[in-house]
Amino acid sequence: MARTVHHTTLIIGGGNAGISVAARLRRAGITDIAILDPANTHYYQPLWTLVGGGRAPITSSARPQAGVIPAGVTWIRDRAETVDPDNQTVTIADGSQVSYDHLVVCPGIQLDWTAIPGMREAIATPRVSSNYTYDLAPKTWERIRSLRSGTAVFTMPAGPIKCAGAPQKIAYLACDYWRGQGVLDDIRVVLVLPTPAIFGVQEFADVLDKVVARYGIELRTNSELIEVDPDSRHAVVVNHTTGIRDDIGYDLMHLVPPQSAPDWIKKSPLADPANPAGYVQVDKYTLQHTRYPNVFSLGDAGNSPNSKTGAAIRKQAPVVVANLLATMAGQPAAQQYDGYASCPLTTARNKMLLAEFDYTMRPHPTFPPRLINTRKERRDMWYLKRHGLPLLYWNLILKGRA
Ligand SMILES: Cc1cc2nc3c(=O)[nH]c(=O)nc-3n(C[C@H](O)[C@H](O)[C@H](O)COP(=O)(O)OP(=O)(O)OC[C@H]3O[C@@H](n4cnc5c(N)ncnc54)[C@H](O)[C@@H]3O)c2cc1C
């Protein structure tokens, strides 16, 4: 018989979302919380864009997981393989089971490296990189630094991804570096986006269109990478509006892999049976599961239609915790998340556009616009991204204080 342990509250995933929720629950006096996560290292992923752009060391994005698990929380060092919400159990990789009264599901998003033919092979070659993993982000900077002429291609896949701004941020950091080196005119820069515009919020799109023009970037909207040939260094890009396929020879390519819900979530009763995307089906305001009231989900694994970012989690975590506490007390989940997310768009090596918005897809500024106008590129926002936000993350967000 498989061994079973029980915890009142079980959190699947000890990333940005899981640690934030655990810390807030502890601060609210909740005991018997377990985090299930196999990873020994915790990553602050937003820094990887700056690592790829040569503006931060990779080591500062990682800390031991043991150091961020809140005191008094049990850490089960294994991964969830299946979940049975009717019987309130999770089966883990060692074959044992963890039963729970309340479940928080936040194992992040899956990188689908085999979804585009040739992508997995290409990423292993010297000219191709991606800021989407800890191991590869430093390689991005190596490639950018050594390119003096030729063609650089930056791609973004269709469908939800974490930090939808990251595929273009690295292009701007690269262009600003090449301009400083006096080689930008010798480099053809192609930015391939699946979306109809550079950004989904008009006010920010207007600023970014000017950034694209400033660097002379060839912008391909409604377009997607559909194949890579790493031997001949060619990327096949299709324009979904015209149907035209273009074969682009590259000297450098920054790839962002297609992403989806973790496979075990897709196959579980927690996913929306009517939606093949397979994310955990929650009410987009309360973040409570629509069929299992003792289950909540936030972060990249949830199906709330916000931009998948740590900034969103900062606003989701207090809502999940308040609604979880209400559920524990037999009350309805009354707190609501408004879809807030932000995207710190690094438009140069010392400038940033802080795009903040919510479910309405309208600007939702944190700072009073008359004091700090975040609808334009700003140098002070760069310092926020490079130094302020990492400090906020490690010292306040992961401790349930912000
Ligand atoms: C290059 C890049 C740039 C980014 N830039 C920004 C930015 O500027 N601003 C911003 O706000 N956000 C940014 N993000 C997005 C942000 O990092 C994510 O949205 C955030 O980390 C999601 O948190 P999460 O807890 O849902 O998932 P994660 O932080 O990814 O954590 C998931 C955790 O679940 C664990 N896990 C996985 N599978 C299992 C399993 N089966 N069982 C148990 N545990 C499991 C993992 O080990 C991990 O610890 C960026 C991301 C990337 C990659």
The ligand as an SDF file (V2000), in Angstrom:
LIG
                    3D

 53 58  0  0  0  0  0  0  0  0999 V2000
   12.9640   35.4770  -19.0530 C   0  0  0  0  0  0  0  0  0  0  0  0
   11.8480   35.8030  -18.1090 C   0  0  0  0  0  0  0  0  0  0  0  0
   11.5960   37.1240  -17.8040 C   0  0  0  0  0  0  0  0  0  0  0  0
   10.5660   37.4620  -16.9300 C   0  0  0  0  0  0  0  0  0  0  0  0
   10.3780   38.7700  -16.6250 N   0  0  0  0  0  0  0  0  0  0  0  0
    9.4220   39.1200  -15.7410 C   0  0  0  0  0  0  0  0  0  0  0  0
    9.2750   40.4710  -15.3470 C   0  0  0  0  0  0  0  0  0  0  0  0
   10.0060   41.3450  -15.7710 O   0  0  0  0  0  0  0  0  0  0  0  0
    8.3000   40.7800  -14.4490 N   0  0  0  0  0  0  0  0  0  0  0  0
    7.4570   39.8300  -13.9470 C   0  0  0  0  0  0  0  0  0  0  0  0
    6.6050   40.1580  -13.1200 O   0  0  0  0  0  0  0  0  0  0  0  0
    7.5670   38.5160  -14.3150 N   0  0  0  0  0  0  0  0  0  0  0  0
    8.5270   38.1440  -15.1910 C   0  0  0  0  0  0  0  0  0  0  0  0
    8.6890   36.8270  -15.5390 N   0  0  0  0  0  0  0  0  0  0  0  0
    7.6430   35.8490  -15.1630 C   0  0  0  0  0  0  0  0  0  0  0  0
    7.7580   35.3180  -13.7380 C   0  0  0  0  0  0  0  0  0  0  0  0
    9.0490   34.8600  -13.4830 O   0  0  0  0  0  0  0  0  0  0  0  0
    6.7470   34.1790  -13.5900 C   0  0  0  0  0  0  0  0  0  0  0  0
    5.4670   34.6560  -13.9660 O   0  0  0  0  0  0  0  0  0  0  0  0
    6.6790   33.6560  -12.1700 C   0  0  0  0  0  0  0  0  0  0  0  0
    7.9250   33.1160  -11.7830 O   0  0  0  0  0  0  0  0  0  0  0  0
    5.6050   32.5880  -12.0430 C   0  0  0  0  0  0  0  0  0  0  0  0
    5.5690   32.1080  -10.7270 O   0  0  0  0  0  0  0  0  0  0  0  0
    4.9720   30.6670  -10.4120 P   0  0  0  0  0  0  0  0  0  0  0  0
    5.1020   30.4690   -8.9500 O   0  0  0  0  0  0  0  0  0  0  0  0
    3.6450   30.5080  -11.0590 O   0  0  0  0  0  0  0  0  0  0  0  0
    5.9590   29.6750  -11.1870 O   0  0  0  0  0  0  0  0  0  0  0  0
    7.5220   29.5000  -10.9370 P   0  0  0  0  0  0  0  0  0  0  0  0
    8.0910   30.6690  -10.2520 O   0  0  0  0  0  0  0  0  0  0  0  0
    8.0790   29.1030  -12.2590 O   0  0  0  0  0  0  0  0  0  0  0  0
    7.6140   28.2950   -9.9100 O   0  0  0  0  0  0  0  0  0  0  0  0
    7.0670   27.0130  -10.1750 C   0  0  0  0  0  0  0  0  0  0  0  0
    7.5930   26.0650   -9.1170 C   0  0  0  0  0  0  0  0  0  0  0  0
    6.8600   24.8370   -9.2130 O   0  0  0  0  0  0  0  0  0  0  0  0
    7.7730   23.7630   -9.1280 C   0  0  0  0  0  0  0  0  0  0  0  0
    7.1670   22.6290   -9.8260 N   0  0  0  0  0  0  0  0  0  0  0  0
    7.0980   22.4280  -11.1590 C   0  0  0  0  0  0  0  0  0  0  0  0
    6.4570   21.2720  -11.4110 N   0  0  0  0  0  0  0  0  0  0  0  0
    6.1180   20.7390  -10.2000 C   0  0  0  0  0  0  0  0  0  0  0  0
    5.4350   19.5540   -9.8190 C   0  0  0  0  0  0  0  0  0  0  0  0
    4.9700   18.6440  -10.7220 N   0  0  0  0  0  0  0  0  0  0  0  0
    5.2650   19.3060   -8.4940 N   0  0  0  0  0  0  0  0  0  0  0  0
    5.7340   20.2010   -7.5610 C   0  0  0  0  0  0  0  0  0  0  0  0
    6.3890   21.3510   -7.8950 N   0  0  0  0  0  0  0  0  0  0  0  0
    6.5560   21.5980   -9.1980 C   0  0  0  0  0  0  0  0  0  0  0  0
    9.0450   24.2670   -9.7670 C   0  0  0  0  0  0  0  0  0  0  0  0
   10.1760   23.5410   -9.3070 O   0  0  0  0  0  0  0  0  0  0  0  0
    9.0690   25.7270   -9.2920 C   0  0  0  0  0  0  0  0  0  0  0  0
    9.7480   25.8740   -8.0740 O   0  0  0  0  0  0  0  0  0  0  0  0
    9.7400   36.4400  -16.3760 C   0  0  0  0  0  0  0  0  0  0  0  0
   10.0100   35.1000  -16.6740 C   0  0  0  0  0  0  0  0  0  0  0  0
   11.0530   34.7790  -17.5280 C   0  0  0  0  0  0  0  0  0  0  0  0
   11.3450   33.3310  -17.8230 C   0  0  0  0  0  0  0  0  0  0  0  0
  1  2  1  0
  2  3  1  0
  2 52  2  0
  3  4  2  0
  4  5  1  0
  4 50  1  0
  5  6  2  0
  6  7  1  0
  6 13  1  0
  7  8  2  0
  7  9  1  0
  9 10  1  0
 10 11  2  0
 10 12  1  0
 12 13  2  0
 13 14  1  0
 14 15  1  0
 14 50  1  0
 15 16  1  0
 16 17  1  0
 16 18  1  0
 18 19  1  0
 18 20  1  0
 20 21  1  0
 20 22  1  0
 22 23  1  0
 23 24  1  0
 24 25  2  0
 24 26  1  0
 24 27  1  0
 27 28  1  0
 28 29  2  0
 28 30  1  0
 28 31  1  0
 31 32  1  0
 32 33  1  0
 33 34  1  0
 33 48  1  0
 34 35  1  0
 35 36  1  0
 35 46  1  0
 36 37  1  0
 36 45  1  0
 37 38  2  0
 38 39  1  0
 39 40  1  0
 39 45  2  0
 40 41  1  0
 40 42  2  0
 42 43  1  0
 43 44  2  0
 44 45  1  0
 46 47  1  0
 46 48  1  0
 48 49  1  0
 50 51  2  0
 51 52  1  0
 52 53  1  0
M  END
$$$$
